């Protein structure tokens, strides 16, 4: 196990170390995300399951599309593993609060829906230890135990059969069109360049949504 520090964040305890036994691409996810956590492992496992199911590789452009139904740690792993990003237009966010991911292969016209059904390994024990640490009541052994429980949960999520934690099924979906280049023009109030399709008509003036 890694022996890096544990840092207490506002709402969680952040494990900064990386287990060198983790796969290289998961270690890349950790470096991108900033810490090790089960949420990141869920996204990694979902993306790897889709990779195997669809026979796809990381997207250099928009070959793969991901529709994510949450804005959790998991989405960072999806970006790293499959190259789905907002900037390329192949990451679609739906604020539905579910650990559910739909991955689409443009070339083959296929899609797979990967739904996390849980449970997160060691969840109750990890939460109890985090509460002690955040309350300033944890001993050094509690801190080390939290590290062990977190790493063990991550190992289970990324190393075991994904069917233990996910429902994986092929689905029929309408694949979104590729991103297109759109024009911008200044907002009539603040003057900031705004995509024309996002401007709002207010009293015969085209204004950005923040000014509207």
N, C-alpha and C positions, 0 to 999 in steps of 0.2 A: 504493500500500500504506500501511496505517497505520504510524505511527512511535512508537507507545506503547512502554513498557518491557517487557522480558522479565524475569519473576521466576522464580526457581528454587524449586520446591516440593519436598516430601519425596521424591516419586517421579516427578516430571515437571517439565519446564520449561513455565511458563505464559505464553502470549502474551496480554498485557493489551489490546493495541490492537484496534480494529475497523476493517476495511476499509470505507470509506464506499461502495464500489461493491457491497457485499453487499446483497441485498434487505432491505427494512425489517424484515420479519418474522424474518429470520435475525439481524439486529442485535438484535432483541428477545430472541431466544434467547440471544445472547451476554451481554446485560445480565443476564438471569435466571441464567444458568449461571456467569458470572463471568470466562470467558476463551474464546478462540478455539481450537478443536481439531478434528481430523478426526472424533472420536467424536461431537461435537455435530452436525457436518455430516451424519453418517450418519443420525442420528435425524431431522434436518430433512428430508433427502432422502426418507426412508421415509415420513414423514408427508405430505409434498407429493405423493408418488406415490399414496398412498391417497386423498388429497383429490381428485386428478384421476380416479382409477379409479372411485371411488364417487360422485363428484359431491357431496361433503359440504363443509360449512363448519365452522368452529370451534364446538365444543359450548358452549352457554350453560349447559346442565344435563347430562343424561346421554344426549343424542341419539346421541353417538358413544362407542363403547367401544374401548379399546386393551388388548390383552393383550401384554405385553412379556416377553421371555425372558432379560432381562439387567437389571442395575442400573447400567449404565454412563452416561457423559455423554449418550449418545443419548436417554435417556428424558426428560431435561430439555427437549429440543427437542419431543418429542411432547406434553408438557404445554403448552408455549407455543403451538404451531401448532394443535393440535386440541382444547385445553381438556380433556384427559383427566387427572384428578387423583385421588389417593387420597381426598381430602376429599369429592369428589362421588360416589365409588364407581364411576367409569367408567375406572379404571386398575387393571389386574390384573397382578400381578407373579408370574412363574414363574421360579424360580432355576435355569435350565437352561444359563446361560452361552453363549447364542447371540444374535447380532445379528439376531434374528427378531422381527417385529412383526405381529400380526393386528389389523386394524381392522374394526370392525363398525358398520353403519348400522342403528340400531334401526327406523327408519321403513320403510326398504325391505327390511329383513330380509336384507341382503347383507353379505358379509365378504370381505376381501382379505388374503392373507398376503404380507408383504414380507420377503424373506430377503436379508441382505447376503452376497454371495458373493465380494466383493473383486475385486482387491486394493485396499488403501488406497494411493492414489497417493503415490509418494515415500517409502514406509514405511521402507525400509532406510536411505536417506540421512538421513531425519529422526532415526531412532534412533541412528545413528552420531554425528550432531551433538549430540544430547541427551547421549549418554554422555561426549563431550568436555567439554561445558559442566558437567555434574554432577561431573566429575572435576577441574574447575578448569583444564582444559587448552585451553579454547576461546579463540580470538582474537576481537577485535571483528568481523572479517569472518565468522567462523564463527557468531557470534551473529546477525548480520544474515542470513546464509544460512539459518539455522534459521527465522527469521521468514518469509523468502521461500518456503521449501519448505512450511512449514505453511499459509501463506495460499494457495499454489498448489494444495495438496491439497484444501483446503476449497473453493476455487473450482471445481475439477473435480467434486467430489462433489455440490455443490449446483447446478451449472450445466449439466452434461452430461446426456445421456439416461440416466435411471435404470436402463435395461435393461443398461447397461454394468457396473453394480455390484450390481444386485439381481435376484433372481428374484421376479416379481410374478404371483400367480395368485389367481383367485377360489376361495374355499373354502366348504364348508358347515359351519357351526358352530352350536352351541346358544348363543344370545346370553344372557348372564347376566341375571337379573332386576334390575330397578332397586333401588337401595339402599332399605332399609326402616328405619324408626325402631324401635329395640329398647330394651328396658328395661335399667336398671342397678340394681345393689344393692351394698352394701358387702361386701367380702371379709371372711370371718369371722375372719381372722387380722390383716391389716394395716388393715382398715377402709376401704381406698380403693375408691371407686365403680368397679365393673367391669361390663362388658356381660354380661348373664346367660348368653348363649350361649357365653361363654368361661370361665365358672366351672367348677371341677373339684371333684368330690366326694371329700373326703379325711376318712375317719373320721367320717362323718355331718356334715361341715362343708363348706360351699361356699366355696372359696377361689380366689383368682386364680392364674394359672399360675406367676407368680414365687414366690409363697408355697408352691405345691405342689411 
